[in-house]
Every structure is written in C-alpha cells, then in structure tokens.
C-alpha cells in the first residue's frame, strides 16, 4: 500500500476548509498505477450546487464525470472540495459544467473525458449540459450515465 505522503498531497488526511471559489480550489492528482491500461473512472455528484449569477438563488445538478486516465488520476478529496467550491460561485449551468471538464483536462491530461450536467429545473425547465473531449477509445466499455430525464429526478 502506498503512503499518500509520497504523492505530495496537501489536503488528504487533514481538515481542509471548503475553498471560497473554484479558482482558489486545489485540484490534486496522483500517479496512475495502470498506465497503458484503458479503463474508465466515474464520479457521480448527485448534490452539486452553484449560484445563479443573476438572481443569487441556488441551482442544483446531478453531475456524472467519466474519464479514461493517462498518467494521472484525480485525488478524490480534492475533487470533492473543488466541486464544493461552486456552492457560492455565480455561474450559469453551461459555464459550470464545461469549466469543470476543462479544469480536469488541464490537471490530468486524460485520454478521454466526458461530463453530464443534469440540472434541476429553473423556471420549470431543466437544463442538461454535456461535454466530451473527443471520441472515446473504441475498444473500451463505457456505461451509459443513466440519469433519468426530469420527472422529479427521483
């Protein structure tokens, strides 16, 4: 078993306050122990929250992030803190969803990444936002995200 201190992580194993903004959040990575093996990593965040930049009201989404790692994996506590940093961040649904994808691409350099942002209704209309970095590896099984179309999302 690896010791996390060898990865130079600044947040794992200690109490860390939620960052005030996504720009202040530290997104950390660790070495992929299976470089050269194609596999999918999935993170589901069914209680993602941000703020409407116009009204200041909270917006809620179910995010599903899938990626095929290359040399690096995202450290999950740093991802949780990063996603949590949007709670007081004013941005539209499209901006939040795509910004998360681009930040992960910049931090990890994955072979492939996609994110589904399944946003709960604002004004009676749910807004779903999807981003994909390119074609997924053809030989890799990538399961459907299976977030139900809006009917109370439950």
N, C-alpha and C positions, 0 to 999 in steps of 0.2 A: 504494500500500500504506500502510495506517495505521500510525502509530507507537504501540505499546502504552502509552507514557507519557501519551498524551492521554486515556486511559481511567482514570487514577488507580488502577492495579492495584498491589497491594502484594506479590504473590507471583510473578508471571510474570517469568522471566528471571533469577531468583536462587535460591540454595539455600534451601529452607524446610523446617524440621523438621515431621514429622507431628504434628498437634495432639493433645493428650492426651485430648480428648473432643470429641464433636460440638458441644457448646455453645461450646467455645473455637475451633472451626474458623471461618475467614473464608470465606464464600461470596460470590464477586465476580461482577459482571455487567458486560457491555459493551453498547453500543447495538446494536440490531438494524438492519443496513443495509437491510433489506427490509420495513420496517413497512408493513402493509397487504396484504402478500402472505402467503397462507396456505401454510405448509409445515411439515413435521414434522422435528424434531431427535430423534435416537435416541442414547442412550448405553447400552452394554452393559457390565456389570461381572461377568464370569463367576467372579471370585475374591473376592467380598465376604466379609468376616469380621467377626463380632462375638463377644461372650462371653455364655454362658448366665448370667443373673443369680443362679441358684440354685447350679449346680454349678461355675461358673467355667471350664467346658470351652468350647473354641471351637465356634462354629457357622459354617457356610458356606452361601453362597447365590449364585445367578446372578441378578443384578438387570438388568432392562431398563426404562429410563426413556424415555418418549416425551413430547414436548411440542410444542405449537404456540405459538411465541413471539409476543408483542405487541411492546412497545418494547424489551425486554431479552433478551439471550442469557446463559446461564451461561458463565463463563470456565472452560474445561475443566480447567486445572491446579487451580483452587480446588475444583472438584467432586471431582477425584481425591483431594485432601488431605482434603476433608470426608468422603468415603466411607471413606478410610483411617483416619480418626479413630475409627471404630467398632471397630477391632481390639481395643481394650482396654476397650470400653464394654459394660457388662452390661445387656442388654435382651432381651425376648422377640422372636421373629420379627415378630409383628404390629406391635409398637411400633417396631422399626427401620424397617420398610417404610413405614408410614404417616408416621412422623416425617420421613423423607427427602422424601416427597411434599409435606408441609406446609411444610417449610423451603424447598423450591424454589418453591412457590406464593408464599410470603411474599417471597422475594428477587426473583422475576421477574415475578409477575403475568401468567402466560401465559393465552392464550385457553383452552387445554385442556392437561391433563396426565394421564398415567397411569403407573403403575409396576407391574411384575410382579416379585414377590419369590419366586423358585423356590428354596426352601430344601432342602438336603440332609437326609437322614433323621436324626432324633434318636429313639432308641428304636425304630428300624425304620419310622418313619412320616415321610415328607416332608411339610412344611407349605408350601403355596403361599399367598401373600398378595397380593391385588390391590386397587389403589385407582385411582379415576378421578374427576376433578374435576367431571365433568358430561358432557353429550353432546358428542361431537366434531363439528367442522364437517362437515355432510352432504356437501359437495362435495369434501372432501379425501380422498385415498387414504392410508390408514393401514395399513401392512402388519401382518400377524399377528406376534406376538413369536416364535413358532416355537421355544420352549424345550421339548424333549421331556419327556413325563411321565417320572417317575423309573423308570429301568431302569439305574441306574449313572450316569445323566445324561451318558453319553458316547456 
